[in-house]
């Protein structure tokens, strides 16, 4: 298991959002500019950087950033607790993307969250489990998350689309406080813009045997990081705090890239956010 963003990716995103120059960041890290450039590029440095000072400059939590540097990973989660949930990872030229399939055990009605690059693994799972695809929920309309939309709609022309896109027909747009029943499962939406104007998180609840809720977050949040937002980083972090970090700590977080995690683990270890005490109130 590897994180979607290495140490350098996290630092670069935070520096750009903070509007700090590479020169100032290198000074804070006590590195030469070439050493600092290599750190952002690879996540590694020939000399130990001063991560606490760098974190203070670019708005990251120093101790958590050091944790990333030391190899923190989210605890491995057995998805078997959610018998009707599958993570599907497809690969593009230079990176991978996740989508998720859930279904109701009794009715076999299914919902897909984003499409990834390829439709064939989705079709295989639907056939193997004898499912009826009823809904397709889009977390945001960046190309890697909707690349297989055409083939899916061709095969399932009656599938109901849901998104926050202002370009979508009115009957396909999410509305605040809407919920969708998928057999006994219940799916709600929460706006999480920042990385994308139309960013939305879907909360899936009422899993059998009291399995925790699932939050499909798109690129709003990654294990140990978050989606790039640059000028909208403050908005993105605000929405994560309000819409994701207010969910129960055991909530399973399913990102668009990288490994699954939980709300508790991200509060405790994600360097883009403050200490656990910050969320106590």
C-alpha positions in Angstrom: 0.0 0.0 0.0 1.3 3.5 -0.9 -0.3 6.9 -0.4 -1.6 8.8 -3.3 0.6 11.8 -2.4 4.2 11.4 -1.3 5.9 13.9 1.1 6.9 16.2 -1.7 3.4 16.2 -3.3 2.0 17.3 0.1 4.6 20.0 0.6 4.1 21.3 -3.0 0.3 21.5 -2.7 0.5 23.3 0.7 3.2 25.7 -0.6 1.3 26.7 -3.7 -1.9 27.2 -1.6 0.0 29.3 0.9 1.5 31.4 -1.9 5.0 30.8 -0.6 8.0 30.8 -3.0 10.3 27.9 -3.4 13.1 30.1 -2.2 11.4 30.8 1.1 10.4 27.2 1.5 14.0 26.1 1.0 15.2 28.5 3.6 12.6 27.3 6.1 13.5 23.7 5.4 17.2 24.6 5.7 17.9 23.1 2.3 19.5 24.6 -0.8 17.0 25.4 -3.6 18.1 22.4 -5.6 17.7 20.1 -2.6 14.3 21.6 -1.9 13.2 21.1 -5.6 14.3 17.5 -5.4 12.2 17.1 -2.2 9.1 18.3 -3.9 9.7 16.2 -6.9 10.5 12.9 -5.3 9.5 13.2 -1.6 13.1 12.5 -0.6 16.0 14.7 0.5 19.8 14.0 0.7 19.8 16.0 4.0 17.2 16.0 6.8 14.9 19.0 6.2 13.5 21.1 9.0 10.0 19.9 8.5 8.6 21.7 11.5 9.7 25.1 10.3 8.6 24.3 6.7 5.2 23.2 7.9 4.7 26.4 9.9 5.5 28.5 6.8 3.1 26.6 4.4 0.2 25.9 6.9 0.8 22.2 7.6 0.8 20.4 11.0 4.5 19.8 11.7 4.2 16.6 13.7 1.9 15.0 11.2 4.1 16.0 8.3 7.0 14.3 10.1 4.8 11.3 10.5 4.3 11.2 6.7 8.1 11.5 6.2 8.6 8.5 8.6 6.3 6.4 6.4 2.8 6.7 8.0 0.1 4.7 6.3 -3.5 4.2 7.3 -4.2 1.0 9.1 -5.2 -1.7 6.7 -9.0 -2.0 6.6 -10.8 -5.3 5.9 -13.5 -4.3 3.4 -15.2 -7.6 4.1 -17.1 -5.8 6.8 -19.0 -4.2 4.0 -20.0 -7.3 2.0 -21.8 -5.2 -0.6 -19.0 -2.7 -1.3 -16.2 -3.1 -3.9 -13.3 -0.7 -4.7 -12.4 -0.8 -8.4 -9.0 0.6 -9.4 -8.2 1.3 -13.0 -5.0 2.6 -14.5 -4.3 5.5 -16.9 -1.0 6.4 -18.5 0.6 7.8 -15.4 -1.8 7.3 -12.4 -4.7 5.2 -11.1 -8.2 6.1 -10.1 -10.8 4.4 -7.8 -14.5 4.0 -8.3 -16.8 2.1 -6.0 -19.8 -0.3 -6.5 -22.3 -0.9 -3.7 -25.5 -2.9 -3.8 -28.4 -4.1 -1.6 -28.1 -7.7 -0.6 -31.7 -8.6 -1.0 -32.9 -6.6 -4.0 -29.5 -6.8 -5.9 -30.0 -3.1 -6.8 -26.6 -1.4 -7.3 -25.1 2.0 -7.4 -21.8 3.1 -8.9 -19.7 6.0 -7.6 -17.6 7.5 -10.4 -16.5 5.4 -13.4 -12.7 5.3 -13.5 -10.9 4.7 -16.8 -12.4 1.4 -17.8 -15.9 0.0 -17.7 -15.0 -3.7 -18.1 -14.2 -4.4 -14.4 -17.5 -2.8 -13.4 -19.4 -4.9 -15.9 -17.6 -8.0 -14.6 -18.6 -7.3 -11.0 -22.2 -6.6 -12.0 -22.5 -9.9 -13.9 -20.7 -12.0 -11.2 -23.0 -10.7 -8.5 -26.2 -10.6 -10.6 -26.8 -7.0 -10.0 -29.1 -4.3 -11.5 -27.3 -1.0 -11.9 -29.8 1.6 -10.9 -27.7 4.7 -10.0 -24.5 6.4 -11.0 -23.2 9.0 -8.6 -20.4 11.4 -9.8 -18.2 13.0 -7.1 -16.9 15.6 -9.7 -16.6 15.7 -13.4 -12.8 15.7 -13.9 -12.0 13.4 -16.8 -10.5 10.5 -14.9 -13.6 10.1 -12.8 -16.0 10.0 -15.7 -13.9 8.4 -18.5 -16.1 5.3 -18.8 -19.4 7.2 -18.6 -20.2 6.5 -22.2 -19.9 2.7 -22.2 -21.7 2.5 -18.9 -24.7 4.5 -20.2 -24.7 2.5 -23.4 -25.0 -0.7 -21.5 -27.4 0.6 -18.8 -29.4 3.3 -20.6 -31.9 3.6 -17.7 -29.2 4.3 -15.1 -30.1 7.4 -13.0 -27.2 9.9 -12.9 -26.5 12.1 -9.9 -24.0 15.0 -9.8 -23.3 18.6 -8.6 -22.5 19.7 -12.1 -24.3 22.9 -13.1 -24.3 21.7 -16.6 -26.3 18.5 -15.8 -30.0 18.4 -16.5 -32.1 19.5 -13.5 -33.3 16.0 -12.8 -29.7 14.8 -12.5 -28.5 17.4 -10.0 -28.1 16.7 -6.3 -30.2 18.8 -4.0 -29.4 19.5 -0.3 -30.9 17.0 2.1 -31.8 14.6 -0.8 -31.5 10.9 -0.1 -31.7 7.9 -2.3 -32.8 4.4 -1.2 -31.0 1.5 -2.7 -33.0 -1.4 -1.1 -32.2 -0.9 2.6 -29.2 1.3 1.9 -29.5 5.1 2.2 -27.4 7.5 0.2 -27.1 11.2 1.0 -24.9 14.0 -0.4 -22.8 16.7 1.1 -21.1 19.5 -0.9 -17.3 19.4 -0.8 -16.1 21.9 -3.4 -12.5 23.2 -3.6 -10.6 20.7 -5.7 -13.5 20.9 -8.1 -16.4 23.4 -8.3 -18.9 20.5 -8.5 -17.2 18.4 -5.8 -19.6 16.3 -3.7 -19.3 13.6 -1.0 -21.8 10.7 -0.9 -22.6 9.1 2.5 -23.9 5.5 2.3 -25.6 4.2 5.4 -27.7 1.3 6.8 -25.2 -1.4 5.8 -26.1 -4.9 7.2 -24.7 -6.0 10.5 -24.1 -2.4 11.6 -21.1 -1.9 9.4 -20.0 1.8 9.6 -21.2 4.4 7.2 -19.1 4.9 4.0 -18.1 8.4 2.6 -17.2 8.4 -1.1 -15.2 11.6 -1.2 -13.8 11.8 -4.7 -10.6 14.0 -4.7 -11.7 16.2 -1.7 -9.6 14.1 0.7 -6.9 11.4 0.4 -5.2 9.3 3.0 -2.7 11.7 4.5 -3.4 14.5 2.0 -6.1 16.2 -0.1 -6.9 17.1 -3.7 -5.1 20.1 -5.2 -7.1 23.3 -4.7 -4.5 26.2 -4.9 -6.6 29.4 -4.6 -9.5 27.5 -3.1 -7.6 25.5 -0.5 -9.2 27.3 2.4 -12.7 26.5 1.1 -11.7 22.9 0.5 -10.4 22.5 4.0 -13.4 24.2 5.5 -15.7 21.8 3.6 -13.7 18.8 4.7 -14.0 19.9 8.3 -17.7 20.7 8.1 -18.9 17.8 5.8 -16.5 14.9 6.3 -14.8 15.4 9.7 -18.2 15.8 11.4 -19.0 12.2 10.5 -18.5 9.4 13.1 -14.8 8.6 13.5 -15.3 5.0 12.3 -16.7 6.2 8.9 -14.9 4.5 6.1 -13.4 7.2 3.7 -13.2 6.1 0.1 -11.1 8.5 -1.9 -10.8 8.8 -5.7 -7.1 7.9 -5.5 -5.0 5.9 -3.0 -6.0 3.7 -0.2 -9.2 3.8 1.9 -8.9 5.3 5.3 -11.3 6.5 8.1 -12.4 9.8 9.5 -10.5 9.1 12.8 -7.2 8.3 11.0 -7.4 11.5 8.9 -8.1 13.7 11.9 -5.1 12.2 13.7 -2.6 12.0 10.9 -3.5 14.3 7.9 -1.0 17.2 8.0 -3.4 19.6 6.2 -5.5 19.7 9.4 -4.8 20.6 13.0 -4.6 18.5 16.2 -7.4 16.2 17.3 -8.3 18.7 19.9 -9.2 21.2 17.2 -12.3 19.0 16.4 -13.4 18.4 20.0 -15.7 21.4 20.0 
